[in-house]
Amino acid sequence: MKENLWQVAKKYVEVIETIEKTTDPKELRRLEEKRIELHWKFIDMLTKQGIQFKDRDHATRIAIKIANGDL
């Protein structure tokens, strides 16, 4: 099944939120690797759909809005 923009944004935001709550260094490393993977997947989807973003922070804010249903 091919993931859509909302699904990828949702996973990306969930990983970011989990990182913020995690204190275990090994788990943080694993989650950060997952965040990076999802970030680039999300960036690729934004680019393919012609959605412009300024930088990583802006793309993350877009992901949060999409995941929350605000966009």
PDB file of N, CA, C and O in Angstrom:
ATOM      1  N   MET A   1       0.837  -1.176   0.000  1.00  0.00           N
ATOM      2  CA  MET A   1       0.000   0.000   0.000  1.00  0.00           C
ATOM      3  C   MET A   1       0.887   1.248   0.000  1.00  0.00           C
ATOM      4  O   MET A   1       1.849   1.343   0.762  1.00  0.00           O
ATOM      5  N   LYS A   2       0.552   2.172  -0.845  1.00  0.00           N
ATOM      6  CA  LYS A   2       1.308   3.409  -0.933  1.00  0.00           C
ATOM      7  C   LYS A   2       0.792   4.400   0.098  1.00  0.00           C
ATOM      8  O   LYS A   2      -0.413   4.619   0.213  1.00  0.00           O
ATOM      9  N   GLU A   3       1.721   5.001   0.854  1.00  0.00           N
ATOM     10  CA  GLU A   3       1.336   5.957   1.885  1.00  0.00           C
ATOM     11  C   GLU A   3       1.028   7.320   1.265  1.00  0.00           C
ATOM     12  O   GLU A   3       1.634   7.724   0.272  1.00  0.00           O
ATOM     13  N   ASN A   4       0.083   8.005   1.869  1.00  0.00           N
ATOM     14  CA  ASN A   4      -0.220   9.357   1.401  1.00  0.00           C
ATOM     15  C   ASN A   4       0.466  10.377   2.311  1.00  0.00           C
ATOM     16  O   ASN A   4       1.079  10.021   3.317  1.00  0.00           O
ATOM     17  N   LEU A   5       0.349  11.647   1.937  1.00  0.00           N
ATOM     18  CA  LEU A   5       1.022  12.720   2.665  1.00  0.00           C
ATOM     19  C   LEU A   5       0.589  12.770   4.123  1.00  0.00           C
ATOM     20  O   LEU A   5       1.426  12.962   5.005  1.00  0.00           O
ATOM     21  N   TRP A   6      -0.698  12.601   4.392  1.00  0.00           N
ATOM     22  CA  TRP A   6      -1.195  12.645   5.768  1.00  0.00           C
ATOM     23  C   TRP A   6      -0.585  11.525   6.610  1.00  0.00           C
ATOM     24  O   TRP A   6      -0.181  11.752   7.750  1.00  0.00           O
ATOM     25  N   GLN A   7      -0.518  10.320   6.050  1.00  0.00           N
ATOM     26  CA  GLN A   7       0.023   9.186   6.801  1.00  0.00           C
ATOM     27  C   GLN A   7       1.489   9.407   7.176  1.00  0.00           C
ATOM     28  O   GLN A   7       1.900   9.143   8.306  1.00  0.00           O
ATOM     29  N   VAL A   8       2.261   9.890   6.221  1.00  0.00           N
ATOM     30  CA  VAL A   8       3.686  10.129   6.490  1.00  0.00           C
ATOM     31  C   VAL A   8       3.840  11.268   7.500  1.00  0.00           C
ATOM     32  O   VAL A   8       4.658  11.182   8.417  1.00  0.00           O
ATOM     33  N   ALA A   9       3.059  12.326   7.332  1.00  0.00           N
ATOM     34  CA  ALA A   9       3.116  13.453   8.282  1.00  0.00           C
ATOM     35  C   ALA A   9       2.765  12.974   9.685  1.00  0.00           C
ATOM     36  O   ALA A   9       3.420  13.356  10.654  1.00  0.00           O
ATOM     37  N   LYS A  10       1.745  12.146   9.797  1.00  0.00           N
ATOM     38  CA  LYS A  10       1.291  11.632  11.096  1.00  0.00           C
ATOM     39  C   LYS A  10       2.414  10.830  11.772  1.00  0.00           C
ATOM     40  O   LYS A  10       2.695  11.028  12.954  1.00  0.00           O
ATOM     41  N   LYS A  11       3.048   9.932  11.022  1.00  0.00           N
ATOM     42  CA  LYS A  11       4.136   9.125  11.580  1.00  0.00           C
ATOM     43  C   LYS A  11       5.315  10.013  11.995  1.00  0.00           C
ATOM     44  O   LYS A  11       5.917   9.813  13.050  1.00  0.00           O
ATOM     45  N   TYR A  12       5.628  10.982  11.158  1.00  0.00           N
ATOM     46  CA  TYR A  12       6.738  11.904  11.428  1.00  0.00           C
ATOM     47  C   TYR A  12       6.489  12.676  12.725  1.00  0.00           C
ATOM     48  O   TYR A  12       7.383  12.780  13.565  1.00  0.00           O
ATOM     49  N   VAL A  13       5.299  13.209  12.889  1.00  0.00           N
ATOM     50  CA  VAL A  13       4.945  13.972  14.097  1.00  0.00           C
ATOM     51  C   VAL A  13       4.928  13.061  15.322  1.00  0.00           C
ATOM     52  O   VAL A  13       5.371  13.468  16.396  1.00  0.00           O
ATOM     53  N   GLU A  14       4.429  11.849  15.179  1.00  0.00           N
ATOM     54  CA  GLU A  14       4.409  10.905  16.307  1.00  0.00           C
ATOM     55  C   GLU A  14       5.821  10.604  16.792  1.00  0.00           C
ATOM     56  O   GLU A  14       6.063  10.540  17.997  1.00  0.00           O
ATOM     57  N   VAL A  15       6.756  10.419  15.861  1.00  0.00           N
ATOM     58  CA  VAL A  15       8.146  10.146  16.247  1.00  0.00           C
ATOM     59  C   VAL A  15       8.743  11.355  16.958  1.00  0.00           C
ATOM     60  O   VAL A  15       9.438  11.198  17.962  1.00  0.00           O
ATOM     61  N   ILE A  16       8.483  12.549  16.458  1.00  0.00           N
ATOM     62  CA  ILE A  16       8.986  13.769  17.104  1.00  0.00           C
ATOM     63  C   ILE A  16       8.447  13.876  18.529  1.00  0.00           C
ATOM     64  O   ILE A  16       9.194  14.189  19.456  1.00  0.00           O
ATOM     65  N   GLU A  17       7.154  13.617  18.702  1.00  0.00           N
ATOM     66  CA  GLU A  17       6.549  13.688  20.035  1.00  0.00           C
ATOM     67  C   GLU A  17       7.131  12.628  20.969  1.00  0.00           C
ATOM     68  O   GLU A  17       7.331  12.886  22.156  1.00  0.00           O
ATOM     69  N   THR A  18       7.400  11.446  20.437  1.00  0.00           N
ATOM     70  CA  THR A  18       7.993  10.380  21.247  1.00  0.00           C
ATOM     71  C   THR A  18       9.413  10.754  21.662  1.00  0.00           C
ATOM     72  O   THR A  18       9.813  10.501  22.798  1.00  0.00           O
ATOM     73  N   ILE A  19      10.174  11.355  20.752  1.00  0.00           N
ATOM     74  CA  ILE A  19      11.538  11.804  21.060  1.00  0.00           C
ATOM     75  C   ILE A  19      11.514  12.783  22.239  1.00  0.00           C
ATOM     76  O   ILE A  19      12.353  12.708  23.137  1.00  0.00           O
ATOM     77  N   GLU A  20      10.550  13.692  22.224  1.00  0.00           N
ATOM     78  CA  GLU A  20      10.458  14.699  23.278  1.00  0.00           C
ATOM     79  C   GLU A  20      10.196  14.083  24.657  1.00  0.00           C
ATOM     80  O   GLU A  20      10.522  14.695  25.674  1.00  0.00           O
ATOM     81  N   LYS A  21       9.617  12.890  24.702  1.00  0.00           N
ATOM     82  CA  LYS A  21       9.264  12.237  25.969  1.00  0.00           C
ATOM     83  C   LYS A  21      10.274  11.172  26.402  1.00  0.00           C
ATOM     84  O   LYS A  21      10.174  10.643  27.508  1.00  0.00           O
ATOM     85  N   THR A  22      11.238  10.856  25.547  1.00  0.00           N
ATOM     86  CA  THR A  22      12.155   9.747  25.798  1.00  0.00           C
ATOM     87  C   THR A  22      13.450  10.229  26.427  1.00  0.00           C
ATOM     88  O   THR A  22      14.013  11.249  26.028  1.00  0.00           O
ATOM     89  N   THR A  23      13.907   9.486  27.407  1.00  0.00           N
ATOM     90  CA  THR A  23      15.167   9.827  28.077  1.00  0.00           C
ATOM     91  C   THR A  23      16.258   8.778  27.860  1.00  0.00           C
ATOM     92  O   THR A  23      17.435   9.064  28.082  1.00  0.00           O
ATOM     93  N   ASP A  24      15.893   7.578  27.435  1.00  0.00           N
ATOM     94  CA  ASP A  24      16.861   6.512  27.212  1.00  0.00           C
ATOM     95  C   ASP A  24      17.724   6.827  25.980  1.00  0.00           C
ATOM     96  O   ASP A  24      17.191   6.974  24.880  1.00  0.00           O
ATOM     97  N   PRO A  25      19.050   6.932  26.154  1.00  0.00           N
ATOM     98  CA  PRO A  25      19.927   7.309  25.035  1.00  0.00           C
ATOM     99  C   PRO A  25      19.852   6.356  23.832  1.00  0.00           C
ATOM    100  O   PRO A  25      19.877   6.807  22.687  1.00  0.00           O
ATOM    101  N   LYS A  26      19.761   5.055  24.083  1.00  0.00           N
ATOM    102  CA  LYS A  26      19.690   4.097  22.977  1.00  0.00           C
ATOM    103  C   LYS A  26      18.375   4.252  22.208  1.00  0.00           C
ATOM    104  O   LYS A  26      18.356   4.201  20.978  1.00  0.00           O
ATOM    105  N   GLU A  27      17.300   4.439  22.933  1.00  0.00           N
ATOM    106  CA  GLU A  27      15.994   4.624  22.308  1.00  0.00           C
ATOM    107  C   GLU A  27      15.960   5.953  21.551  1.00  0.00           C
ATOM    108  O   GLU A  27      15.381   6.038  20.468  1.00  0.00           O
ATOM    109  N   LEU A  28      16.577   6.983  22.119  1.00  0.00           N
ATOM    110  CA  LEU A  28      16.646   8.276  21.438  1.00  0.00           C
ATOM    111  C   LEU A  28      17.393   8.168  20.111  1.00  0.00           C
ATOM    112  O   LEU A  28      16.984   8.760  19.112  1.00  0.00           O
ATOM    113  N   ARG A  29      18.473   7.422  20.107  1.00  0.00           N
ATOM    114  CA  ARG A  29      19.251   7.230  18.879  1.00  0.00           C
ATOM    115  C   ARG A  29      18.400   6.535  17.818  1.00  0.00           C
ATOM    116  O   ARG A  29      18.398   6.940  16.655  1.00  0.00           O
ATOM    117  N   ARG A  30      17.677   5.489  18.219  1.00  0.00           N
ATOM    118  CA  ARG A  30      16.826   4.756  17.287  1.00  0.00           C
ATOM    119  C   ARG A  30      15.715   5.658  16.751  1.00  0.00           C
ATOM    120  O   ARG A  30      15.427   5.661  15.554  1.00  0.00           O
ATOM    121  N   LEU A  31      15.097   6.420  17.649  1.00  0.00           N
ATOM    122  CA  LEU A  31      14.014   7.315  17.243  1.00  0.00           C
ATOM    123  C   LEU A  31      14.518   8.432  16.338  1.00  0.00           C
ATOM    124  O   LEU A  31      13.829   8.825  15.397  1.00  0.00           O
ATOM    125  N   GLU A  32      15.702   8.942  16.613  1.00  0.00           N
ATOM    126  CA  GLU A  32      16.264  10.005  15.774  1.00  0.00           C
ATOM    127  C   GLU A  32      16.535   9.488  14.356  1.00  0.00           C
ATOM    128  O   GLU A  32      16.314  10.198  13.375  1.00  0.00           O
ATOM    129  N   GLU A  33      17.010   8.258  14.263  1.00  0.00           N
ATOM    130  CA  GLU A  33      17.216   7.658  12.936  1.00  0.00           C
ATOM    131  C   GLU A  33      15.885   7.523  12.198  1.00  0.00           C
ATOM    132  O   GLU A  33      15.805   7.782  10.997  1.00  0.00           O
ATOM    133  N   LYS A  34      14.853   7.122  12.916  1.00  0.00           N
ATOM    134  CA  LYS A  34      13.524   7.007  12.326  1.00  0.00           C
ATOM    135  C   LYS A  34      12.996   8.377  11.917  1.00  0.00           C
ATOM    136  O   LYS A  34      12.370   8.513  10.866  1.00  0.00           O
ATOM    137  N   ARG A  35      13.246   9.395  12.745  1.00  0.00           N
ATOM    138  CA  ARG A  35      12.802  10.753  12.422  1.00  0.00           C
ATOM    139  C   ARG A  35      13.447  11.242  11.134  1.00  0.00           C
ATOM    140  O   ARG A  35      12.784  11.837  10.284  1.00  0.00           O
ATOM    141  N   ILE A  36      14.737  10.988  10.995  1.00  0.00           N
ATOM    142  CA  ILE A  36      15.453  11.406   9.792  1.00  0.00           C
ATOM    143  C   ILE A  36      14.877  10.712   8.560  1.00  0.00           C
ATOM    144  O   ILE A  36      14.652  11.346   7.530  1.00  0.00           O
ATOM    145  N   GLU A  37      14.644   9.424   8.672  1.00  0.00           N
ATOM    146  CA  GLU A  37      14.059   8.658   7.561  1.00  0.00           C
ATOM    147  C   GLU A  37      12.691   9.229   7.166  1.00  0.00           C
ATOM    148  O   GLU A  37      12.418   9.440   5.984  1.00  0.00           O
ATOM    149  N   LEU A  38      11.844   9.473   8.158  1.00  0.00           N
ATOM    150  CA  LEU A  38      10.510  10.005   7.882  1.00  0.00           C
ATOM    151  C   LEU A  38      10.566  11.444   7.377  1.00  0.00           C
ATOM    152  O   LEU A  38       9.755  11.844   6.542  1.00  0.00           O
ATOM    153  N   HIS A  39      11.522  12.220   7.883  1.00  0.00           N
ATOM    154  CA  HIS A  39      11.683  13.597   7.423  1.00  0.00           C
ATOM    155  C   HIS A  39      11.931  13.616   5.917  1.00  0.00           C
ATOM    156  O   HIS A  39      11.256  14.342   5.187  1.00  0.00           O
ATOM    157  N   TRP A  40      12.884  12.830   5.452  1.00  0.00           N
ATOM    158  CA  TRP A  40      13.206  12.830   4.025  1.00  0.00           C
ATOM    159  C   TRP A  40      12.078  12.253   3.186  1.00  0.00           C
ATOM    160  O   TRP A  40      11.855  12.689   2.057  1.00  0.00           O
ATOM    161  N   LYS A  41      11.374  11.284   3.728  1.00  0.00           N
ATOM    162  CA  LYS A  41      10.208  10.738   3.022  1.00  0.00           C
ATOM    163  C   LYS A  41       9.138  11.827   2.879  1.00  0.00           C
ATOM    164  O   LYS A  41       8.522  11.971   1.823  1.00  0.00           O
ATOM    165  N   PHE A  42       8.928  12.591   3.958  1.00  0.00           N
ATOM    166  CA  PHE A  42       7.949  13.674   3.940  1.00  0.00           C
ATOM    167  C   PHE A  42       8.392  14.775   2.970  1.00  0.00           C
ATOM    168  O   PHE A  42       7.581  15.274   2.190  1.00  0.00           O
ATOM    169  N   ILE A  43       9.671  15.155   3.015  1.00  0.00           N
ATOM    170  CA  ILE A  43      10.215  16.176   2.112  1.00  0.00           C
ATOM    171  C   ILE A  43      10.018  15.741   0.662  1.00  0.00           C
ATOM    172  O   ILE A  43       9.621  16.544  -0.183  1.00  0.00           O
ATOM    173  N   ASP A  44      10.291  14.489   0.380  1.00  0.00           N
ATOM    174  CA  ASP A  44      10.127  13.962  -0.980  1.00  0.00           C
ATOM    175  C   ASP A  44       8.666  14.068  -1.433  1.00  0.00           C
ATOM    176  O   ASP A  44       8.389  14.445  -2.572  1.00  0.00           O
ATOM    177  N   MET A  45       7.751  13.736  -0.543  1.00  0.00           N
ATOM    178  CA  MET A  45       6.328  13.816  -0.881  1.00  0.00           C
ATOM    179  C   MET A  45       5.894  15.266  -1.093  1.00  0.00           C
ATOM    180  O   MET A  45       5.122  15.549  -2.009  1.00  0.00           O
ATOM    181  N   LEU A  46       6.376  16.182  -0.262  1.00  0.00           N
ATOM    182  CA  LEU A  46       6.057  17.603  -0.447  1.00  0.00           C
ATOM    183  C   LEU A  46       6.535  18.071  -1.819  1.00  0.00           C
ATOM    184  O   LEU A  46       5.802  18.733  -2.554  1.00  0.00           O
ATOM    185  N   THR A  47       7.763  17.721  -2.146  1.00  0.00           N
ATOM    186  CA  THR A  47       8.355  18.144  -3.413  1.00  0.00           C
ATOM    187  C   THR A  47       7.563  17.585  -4.593  1.00  0.00           C
ATOM    188  O   THR A  47       7.264  18.316  -5.538  1.00  0.00           O
ATOM    189  N   LYS A  48       7.223  16.302  -4.548  1.00  0.00           N
ATOM    190  CA  LYS A  48       6.474  15.675  -5.638  1.00  0.00           C
ATOM    191  C   LYS A  48       5.096  16.294  -5.819  1.00  0.00           C
ATOM    192  O   LYS A  48       4.569  16.331  -6.931  1.00  0.00           O
ATOM    193  N   GLN A  49       4.511  16.783  -4.724  1.00  0.00           N
ATOM    194  CA  GLN A  49       3.184  17.381  -4.810  1.00  0.00           C
ATOM    195  C   GLN A  49       3.244  18.889  -5.046  1.00  0.00           C
ATOM    196  O   GLN A  49       2.209  19.554  -5.093  1.00  0.00           O
ATOM    197  N   GLY A  50       4.439  19.420  -5.194  1.00  0.00           N
ATOM    198  CA  GLY A  50       4.604  20.835  -5.499  1.00  0.00           C
ATOM    199  C   GLY A  50       4.357  21.763  -4.327  1.00  0.00           C
ATOM    200  O   GLY A  50       4.089  22.949  -4.517  1.00  0.00           O
ATOM    201  N   ILE A  51       4.446  21.232  -3.116  1.00  0.00           N
ATOM    202  CA  ILE A  51       4.259  22.053  -1.920  1.00  0.00           C
ATOM    203  C   ILE A  51       5.616  22.628  -1.525  1.00  0.00           C
ATOM    204  O   ILE A  51       6.564  21.888  -1.260  1.00  0.00           O
ATOM    205  N   GLN A  52       5.693  23.935  -1.490  1.00  0.00           N
ATOM    206  CA  GLN A  52       6.961  24.591  -1.194  1.00  0.00           C
ATOM    207  C   GLN A  52       7.157  24.774   0.303  1.00  0.00           C
ATOM    208  O   GLN A  52       6.199  24.956   1.055  1.00  0.00           O
ATOM    209  N   PHE A  53       8.413  24.721   0.717  1.00  0.00           N
ATOM    210  CA  PHE A  53       8.785  24.926   2.113  1.00  0.00           C
ATOM    211  C   PHE A  53      10.123  25.639   2.133  1.00  0.00           C
ATOM    212  O   PHE A  53      10.916  25.512   1.200  1.00  0.00           O
ATOM    213  N   LYS A  54      10.373  26.390   3.199  1.00  0.00           N
ATOM    214  CA  LYS A  54      11.586  27.211   3.289  1.00  0.00           C
ATOM    215  C   LYS A  54      12.789  26.423   3.796  1.00  0.00           C
ATOM    216  O   LYS A  54      13.893  26.545   3.266  1.00  0.00           O
ATOM    217  N   ASP A  55      12.561  25.614   4.831  1.00  0.00           N
ATOM    218  CA  ASP A  55      13.645  24.886   5.461  1.00  0.00           C
ATOM    219  C   ASP A  55      13.062  23.714   6.241  1.00  0.00           C
ATOM    220  O   ASP A  55      11.859  23.459   6.186  1.00  0.00           O
ATOM    221  N   ARG A  56      13.916  23.007   6.965  1.00  0.00           N
ATOM    222  CA  ARG A  56      13.475  21.835   7.723  1.00  0.00           C
ATOM    223  C   ARG A  56      12.409  22.204   8.754  1.00  0.00           C
ATOM    224  O   ARG A  56      11.415  21.494   8.907  1.00  0.00           O
ATOM    225  N   ASP A  57      12.616  23.291   9.444  1.00  0.00           N
ATOM    226  CA  ASP A  57      11.662  23.720  10.470  1.00  0.00           C
ATOM    227  C   ASP A  57      10.292  24.020   9.849  1.00  0.00           C
ATOM    228  O   ASP A  57       9.259  23.648  10.405  1.00  0.00           O
ATOM    229  N   HIS A  58      10.293  24.680   8.719  1.00  0.00           N
ATOM    230  CA  HIS A  58       9.037  24.997   8.039  1.00  0.00           C
ATOM    231  C   HIS A  58       8.337  23.706   7.592  1.00  0.00           C
ATOM    232  O   HIS A  58       7.120  23.579   7.724  1.00  0.00           O
ATOM    233  N   ALA A  59       9.108  22.752   7.064  1.00  0.00           N
ATOM    234  CA  ALA A  59       8.536  21.474   6.648  1.00  0.00           C
ATOM    235  C   ALA A  59       7.937  20.733   7.851  1.00  0.00           C
ATOM    236  O   ALA A  59       6.889  20.098   7.733  1.00  0.00           O
ATOM    237  N   THR A  60       8.602  20.818   8.995  1.00  0.00           N
ATOM    238  CA  THR A  60       8.084  20.174  10.208  1.00  0.00           C
ATOM    239  C   THR A  60       6.781  20.824  10.647  1.00  0.00           C
ATOM    240  O   THR A  60       5.849  20.127  11.049  1.00  0.00           O
ATOM    241  N   ARG A  61       6.702  22.150  10.575  1.00  0.00           N
ATOM    242  CA  ARG A  61       5.453  22.849  10.922  1.00  0.00           C
ATOM    243  C   ARG A  61       4.321  22.452   9.968  1.00  0.00           C
ATOM    244  O   ARG A  61       3.170  22.316  10.381  1.00  0.00           O
ATOM    245  N   ILE A  62       4.661  22.271   8.693  1.00  0.00           N
ATOM    246  CA  ILE A  62       3.658  21.811   7.717  1.00  0.00           C
ATOM    247  C   ILE A  62       3.183  20.412   8.096  1.00  0.00           C
ATOM    248  O   ILE A  62       1.985  20.131   8.056  1.00  0.00           O
ATOM    249  N   ALA A  63       4.114  19.537   8.463  1.00  0.00           N
ATOM    250  CA  ALA A  63       3.758  18.161   8.854  1.00  0.00           C
ATOM    251  C   ALA A  63       2.817  18.171  10.054  1.00  0.00           C
ATOM    252  O   ALA A  63       1.852  17.408  10.089  1.00  0.00           O
ATOM    253  N   ILE A  64       3.087  19.021  11.028  1.00  0.00           N
ATOM    254  CA  ILE A  64       2.240  19.104  12.223  1.00  0.00           C
ATOM    255  C   ILE A  64       0.841  19.555  11.832  1.00  0.00           C
ATOM    256  O   ILE A  64      -0.147  19.004  12.318  1.00  0.00           O
ATOM    257  N   LYS A  65       0.748  20.540  10.968  1.00  0.00           N
ATOM    258  CA  LYS A  65      -0.560  21.018  10.525  1.00  0.00           C
ATOM    259  C   LYS A  65      -1.313  19.935   9.759  1.00  0.00           C
ATOM    260  O   LYS A  65      -2.513  19.752   9.965  1.00  0.00           O
ATOM    261  N   ILE A  66      -0.627  19.225   8.890  1.00  0.00           N
ATOM    262  CA  ILE A  66      -1.274  18.151   8.131  1.00  0.00           C
ATOM    263  C   ILE A  66      -1.724  17.036   9.073  1.00  0.00           C
ATOM    264  O   ILE A  66      -2.849  16.550   8.964  1.00  0.00           O
ATOM    265  N   ALA A  67      -0.854  16.629   9.995  1.00  0.00           N
ATOM    266  CA  ALA A  67      -1.171  15.541  10.921  1.00  0.00           C
ATOM    267  C   ALA A  67      -2.359  15.893  11.817  1.00  0.00           C
ATOM    268  O   ALA A  67      -3.148  15.022  12.182  1.00  0.00           O
ATOM    269  N   ASN A  68      -2.478  17.167  12.165  1.00  0.00           N
ATOM    270  CA  ASN A  68      -3.579  17.605  13.019  1.00  0.00           C
ATOM    271  C   ASN A  68      -4.855  17.928  12.234  1.00  0.00           C
ATOM    272  O   ASN A  68      -5.880  18.277  12.819  1.00  0.00           O
ATOM    273  N   GLY A  69      -4.781  17.810  10.914  1.00  0.00           N
ATOM    274  CA  GLY A  69      -5.940  18.089  10.086  1.00  0.00           C
ATOM    275  C   GLY A  69      -6.193  19.556   9.858  1.00  0.00           C
ATOM    276  O   GLY A  69      -7.291  19.940   9.456  1.00  0.00           O
ATOM    277  N   ASP A  70      -5.182  20.398  10.109  1.00  0.00           N
ATOM    278  CA  ASP A  70      -5.334  21.843   9.931  1.00  0.00           C
ATOM    279  C   ASP A  70      -5.061  22.281   8.492  1.00  0.00           C
ATOM    280  O   ASP A  70      -5.355  23.421   8.132  1.00  0.00           O
ATOM    281  N   LEU A  71      -4.509  21.400   7.672  1.00  0.00           N
ATOM    282  CA  LEU A  71      -4.252  21.710   6.255  1.00  0.00           C
ATOM    283  C   LEU A  71      -4.898  20.647   5.394  1.00  0.00           C
ATOM    284  O   LEU A  71      -4.809  20.707   4.167  1.00  0.00           O
TER     285      LEU A  71
END
